[in-house]
Amino acid sequence: MEVVAYLHNADLLVEDDQAVAVISGSHYVLSLGDQVHIRQIIDERAKIYQVHISFASAAHAMLHEDEICIKFEGCKDAFQDYLRSTTVH
């Protein structure tokens, strides 16, 4: 999945052809265009996943292992509902 936007509270929006996800908690500073490859679940209840990250600034030449929290995962329509339910107006 590619980092496509910054959201509130240091969350990031990542997407691919099939889904979007809101992630947080990376030990790296992620930028637009970086790739996040979800590998496996570490803690199901806390929604923490092992990921591999490749950085656009390094031409995606290396993978870096990290852990992230997935706050939302689903289709773009469901993402709009998530934004409405988590945004204070």
N, CA, C and O of each residue as an XYZ file, in Angstrom:
356
protein
N       0.846     -1.164      0.000
C       0.000      0.000      0.000
C       0.903      1.242      0.000
O       1.981      1.244      0.594
N       0.448      2.269     -0.663
C       1.230      3.502     -0.781
C       0.693      4.571      0.156
O      -0.519      4.734      0.291
N       1.604      5.303      0.807
C       1.211      6.439      1.634
C       0.719      7.530      0.688
O       1.462      8.006     -0.170
N      -0.574      7.927      0.861
C      -1.158      8.912     -0.053
C      -1.595     10.200      0.631
O      -1.860     11.195     -0.043
N      -1.678     10.198      1.987
C      -2.110     11.423      2.671
C      -1.745     11.355      4.141
O      -1.584     10.283      4.722
N      -1.621     12.540      4.719
C      -1.463     12.687      6.159
C      -2.836     12.991      6.733
O      -3.603     13.756      6.148
N      -3.144     12.400      7.869
C      -4.418     12.654      8.531
C      -4.165     13.286      9.888
O      -3.019     13.570     10.235
N      -5.208     13.508     10.649
C      -5.086     14.094     11.976
C      -4.368     13.148     12.945
O      -4.377     11.932     12.756
N      -3.755     13.711     13.969
C      -3.057     12.955     15.022
C      -1.933     12.061     14.490
O      -1.718     10.970     15.019
N      -1.229     12.495     13.475
C      -0.081     11.783     12.906
C      -0.462     10.454     12.265
O       0.397      9.593     12.077
N      -1.740     10.275     11.927
C      -2.159      9.081     11.187
C      -1.831      9.279      9.712
O      -1.739     10.403      9.220
N      -1.657      8.157      9.024
C      -1.389      8.193      7.589
C      -2.447      7.394      6.852
O      -2.923      6.376      7.354
N      -2.816      7.852      5.666
C      -3.721      7.113      4.801
C      -2.873      6.374      3.773
O      -2.066      6.982      3.069
N      -3.059      5.068      3.693
C      -2.376      4.261      2.687
C      -3.438      3.592      1.837
O      -4.534      3.302      2.317
N      -3.113      3.344      0.558
C      -4.086      2.698     -0.306
C      -3.398      1.878     -1.379
O      -2.233      2.088     -1.717
N      -4.173      0.932     -1.900
C      -3.779      0.182     -3.082
C      -5.019      0.084     -3.963
O      -5.987      0.809     -3.733
N      -5.014     -0.781     -4.950
C      -6.137     -0.889     -5.877
C      -7.412     -1.387     -5.209
O      -8.511     -1.103     -5.686
N      -7.280     -2.128     -4.110
C      -8.441     -2.777     -3.515
C      -8.965     -2.115     -2.251
O     -10.156     -2.239     -1.963
N      -8.139     -1.421     -1.488
C      -8.572     -0.937     -0.179
C      -7.755      0.272      0.252
O      -6.748      0.630     -0.358
N      -8.235      0.887      1.336
C      -7.502      1.956      2.002
C      -7.352      1.568      3.462
O      -8.114      0.750      3.978
N      -6.362      2.161      4.129
C      -6.154      1.897      5.549
C      -5.606      3.157      6.204
O      -4.922      3.964      5.574
N      -5.923      3.303      7.479
C      -5.365      4.369      8.301
C      -4.399      3.700      9.259
O      -4.777      2.803     10.012
N      -3.133      4.147      9.227
C      -2.109      3.534     10.061
C      -1.464      4.578     10.951
O      -1.544      5.778     10.690
N      -0.826      4.100     12.004
C      -0.072      4.985     12.889
C       0.978      4.168     13.619
O       0.998      2.940     13.535
N       1.853      4.865     14.338
C       2.794      4.209     15.219
C       4.080      3.711     14.591
O       4.814      2.960     15.233
N       4.379      4.098     13.370
C       5.627      3.658     12.749
C       6.819      4.256     13.490
O       6.753      5.377     13.995
N       7.888      3.507     13.547
C       9.125      4.006     14.136
C       9.906      4.871     13.138
O      10.885      5.521     13.503
N       9.463      4.870     11.881
C      10.083      5.669     10.831
C       9.186      6.864     10.504
O       7.985      6.838     10.775
N       9.769      7.897      9.927
C       8.998      9.023      9.425
C       8.639      8.689      7.981
O       9.502      8.632      7.105
N       7.359      8.472      7.759
C       6.904      8.092      6.423
C       6.474      9.316      5.641
O       5.941     10.274      6.201
N       6.713      9.271      4.331
C       6.376     10.368      3.437
C       5.449      9.869      2.341
O       5.302      8.666      2.123
N       4.832     10.818      1.661
C       3.984     10.457      0.530
C       4.794      9.661     -0.484
O       5.929     10.017     -0.803
N       4.208      8.589     -0.983
C       4.883      7.747     -1.975
C       5.602      6.552     -1.383
O       5.941      5.621     -2.114
N       5.845      6.548     -0.075
C       6.467      5.380      0.560
C       5.509      4.195      0.489
O       4.292      4.378      0.457
N       6.046      3.001      0.465
C       5.247      1.779      0.382
C       5.267      1.049      1.719
O       6.319      0.901      2.341
N       4.087      0.593      2.158
C       3.947     -0.179      3.384
C       3.374     -1.537      2.994
O       2.261     -1.622      2.475
N       4.137     -2.598      3.246
C       3.720     -3.959      2.906
C       3.364     -4.686      4.195
O       4.242     -4.991      5.002
N       2.084     -4.962      4.390
C       1.630     -5.635      5.602
C       2.030     -7.100      5.524
O       1.697     -7.794      4.563
N       2.752     -7.569      6.547
C       3.278     -8.929      6.544
C       2.428     -9.881      7.384
O       1.908    -10.868      6.863
N       2.283     -9.596      8.669
C       1.516    -10.492      9.537
C       1.065     -9.739     10.784
O       1.609     -8.690     11.128
N       0.075    -10.291     11.439
C      -0.448     -9.676     12.653
C       0.430    -10.062     13.839
O       0.832    -11.218     13.972
N       0.721     -9.097     14.691
C       1.508     -9.338     15.903
C       0.580     -9.430     17.112
O       0.711    -10.332     17.939
N      -0.360     -8.488     17.206
C      -1.309     -8.462     18.325
C      -2.682     -8.135     17.748
O      -2.959     -6.992     17.386
N      -3.535     -9.149     17.669
C      -4.835     -8.979     17.025
C      -5.723     -7.984     17.767
O      -6.380     -7.151     17.142
N      -5.745     -8.067     19.078
C      -6.604     -7.170     19.861
C      -6.176     -5.710     19.720
O      -7.024     -4.824     19.616
N      -4.878     -5.457     19.715
C      -4.362     -4.092     19.575
C      -4.221     -3.668     18.117
O      -3.886     -2.514     17.848
N      -4.468     -4.572     17.171
C      -4.368     -4.320     15.727
C      -2.964     -3.868     15.326
O      -2.798     -2.950     14.523
N      -1.964     -4.527     15.896
C      -0.568     -4.224     15.569
C      -0.063     -5.257     14.568
O      -0.226     -6.462     14.759
N       0.548     -4.765     13.508
C       1.008     -5.615     12.414
C       2.493     -5.416     12.158
O       3.034     -4.325     12.344
N       3.137     -6.485     11.730
C       4.508     -6.388     11.234
C       4.404     -5.952      9.781
O       3.589     -6.480      9.023
N       5.232     -4.987      9.397
C       5.222     -4.483      8.028
C       6.655     -4.359      7.514
O       7.616     -4.329      8.283
N       6.764     -4.289      6.215
C       8.006     -3.902      5.555
C       7.726     -2.575      4.874
O       6.687     -2.392      4.240
N       8.656     -1.663      5.010
C       8.515     -0.327      4.433
C       9.615     -0.113      3.413
O      10.776     -0.444      3.654
N       9.236      0.447      2.260
C      10.243      0.879      1.296
C      10.006      2.370      1.039
O       8.877      2.812      0.828
N      11.083      3.115      1.061
C      11.006      4.565      0.979
C      11.161      5.052     -0.454
O      12.065      4.628     -1.174
N      10.267      5.945     -0.856
C      10.326      6.519     -2.199
C      11.620      7.287     -2.401
O      12.189      7.275     -3.492
N      12.089      7.959     -1.347
C      13.311      8.763     -1.458
C      14.547      7.908     -1.722
O      15.564      8.417     -2.194
N      14.466      6.618     -1.423
C      15.575      5.692     -1.683
C      15.261      4.802     -2.883
O      15.850      3.734     -3.047
N      14.327      5.255     -3.720
C      13.931      4.533     -4.928
C      13.456      3.116     -4.608
O      13.606      2.206     -5.423
N      12.883      2.935     -3.415
C      12.341      1.638     -2.980
C      13.383      0.523     -3.067
O      13.045     -0.628     -3.342
N      14.644      0.868     -2.831
C      15.743     -0.091     -2.995
C      15.855     -1.091     -1.847
O      16.373     -2.190     -2.046
N      15.382     -0.739     -0.653
C      15.518     -1.633      0.500
C      14.195     -1.720      1.248
O      13.359     -0.821      1.169
N      14.020     -2.821      1.977
C      12.865     -2.969      2.851
C      13.312     -2.832      4.302
O      14.340     -3.384      4.696
N      12.550     -2.107      5.082
C      12.827     -1.903      6.495
C      11.675     -2.497      7.292
O      10.510     -2.216      7.011
N      11.997     -3.308      8.276
C      10.976     -3.953      9.088
C      10.504     -2.992     10.174
O      11.302     -2.253     10.750
N       9.194     -3.009     10.450
C       8.621     -2.129     11.453
C       7.311     -2.740     11.945
O       6.862     -3.773     11.449
N       6.712     -2.078     12.927
C       5.399     -2.439     13.442
C       4.517     -1.202     13.365
O       4.955     -0.093     13.671
N       3.264     -1.405     12.952
C       2.318     -0.296     12.889
C       0.986     -0.744     13.470
O       0.714     -1.936     13.609
N       0.174      0.230     13.799
C      -1.192     -0.025     14.241
C      -2.118      0.345     13.084
O      -2.005      1.427     12.508
N      -3.030     -0.558     12.754
C      -4.027     -0.259     11.731
C      -5.299      0.172     12.440
O      -5.944     -0.617     13.131
N      -5.648      1.443     12.254
C      -6.834      1.997     12.902
C      -8.096      1.766     12.086
O      -9.196      1.705     12.636
N      -7.936      1.638     10.773
C      -9.067      1.393      9.877
C      -8.548      0.662      8.655
O      -7.431      0.910      8.199
N      -9.360     -0.237      8.127
C      -9.050     -0.893      6.856
C     -10.364     -1.217      6.172
O     -11.259     -1.798      6.785
N     -10.485     -0.843      4.897
C     -11.718     -1.113      4.168
C     -11.743     -0.394      2.839
O     -10.715      0.067      2.342
N     -12.943     -0.305      2.267
C     -13.117      0.354      0.964
C     -13.204      1.869      1.161
O     -13.305      2.352      2.289
N     -13.164      2.607      0.061
C     -13.175      4.072      0.142
C     -14.490      4.604      0.714
O     -14.480      5.602      1.434
N     -15.611      3.966      0.414
C     -16.888      4.409      0.971
C     -16.901      4.240      2.488
O     -17.337      5.134      3.213
N     -16.424      3.095      2.961
C     -16.362      2.858      4.406
C     -15.391      3.842      5.064
O     -15.592      4.229      6.215
N     -14.343      4.248      4.347
C     -13.394      5.228      4.875
C     -14.086      6.568      5.113
O     -13.812      7.230      6.114
N     -14.968      6.974      4.219
C     -15.699      8.232      4.411
C     -16.555      8.167      5.676
O     -16.653      9.151      6.408
N     -17.172      7.020      5.934
C     -17.941      6.838      7.171
C     -17.020      6.914      8.391
O     -17.378      7.509      9.407
N     -15.831      6.309      8.285
C     -14.843      6.357      9.377
C     -14.449      7.803      9.672
O     -14.371      8.204     10.833
N     -14.203      8.582      8.624
C     -13.836      9.996      8.821
C     -14.945     10.770      9.508
O     -14.678     11.563     10.411
N     -16.189     10.552      9.093
C     -17.308     11.250      9.717
C     -17.439     10.872     11.193
O     -17.786     11.715     12.021
N     -17.165      9.619     11.521
C     -17.348      9.174     12.908
C     -16.178      9.552     13.813
O     -16.337      9.556     15.034
N     -15.016      9.868     13.257
C     -13.850     10.166     14.080
C     -13.429     11.631     14.040
O     -12.512     12.027     14.759
N     -14.081     12.434     13.217
C     -13.721     13.844     13.085
C     -14.667     14.690     13.934
O     -15.887     14.539     13.868
N     -14.092     15.565     14.716
C     -14.883     16.490     15.526
C     -15.180     17.721     14.687
O     -14.270     18.322     14.115
N     -16.439     18.093     14.614
C     -16.830     19.265     13.821
C     -17.130     20.430     14.707
O     -17.477     21.505     14.217
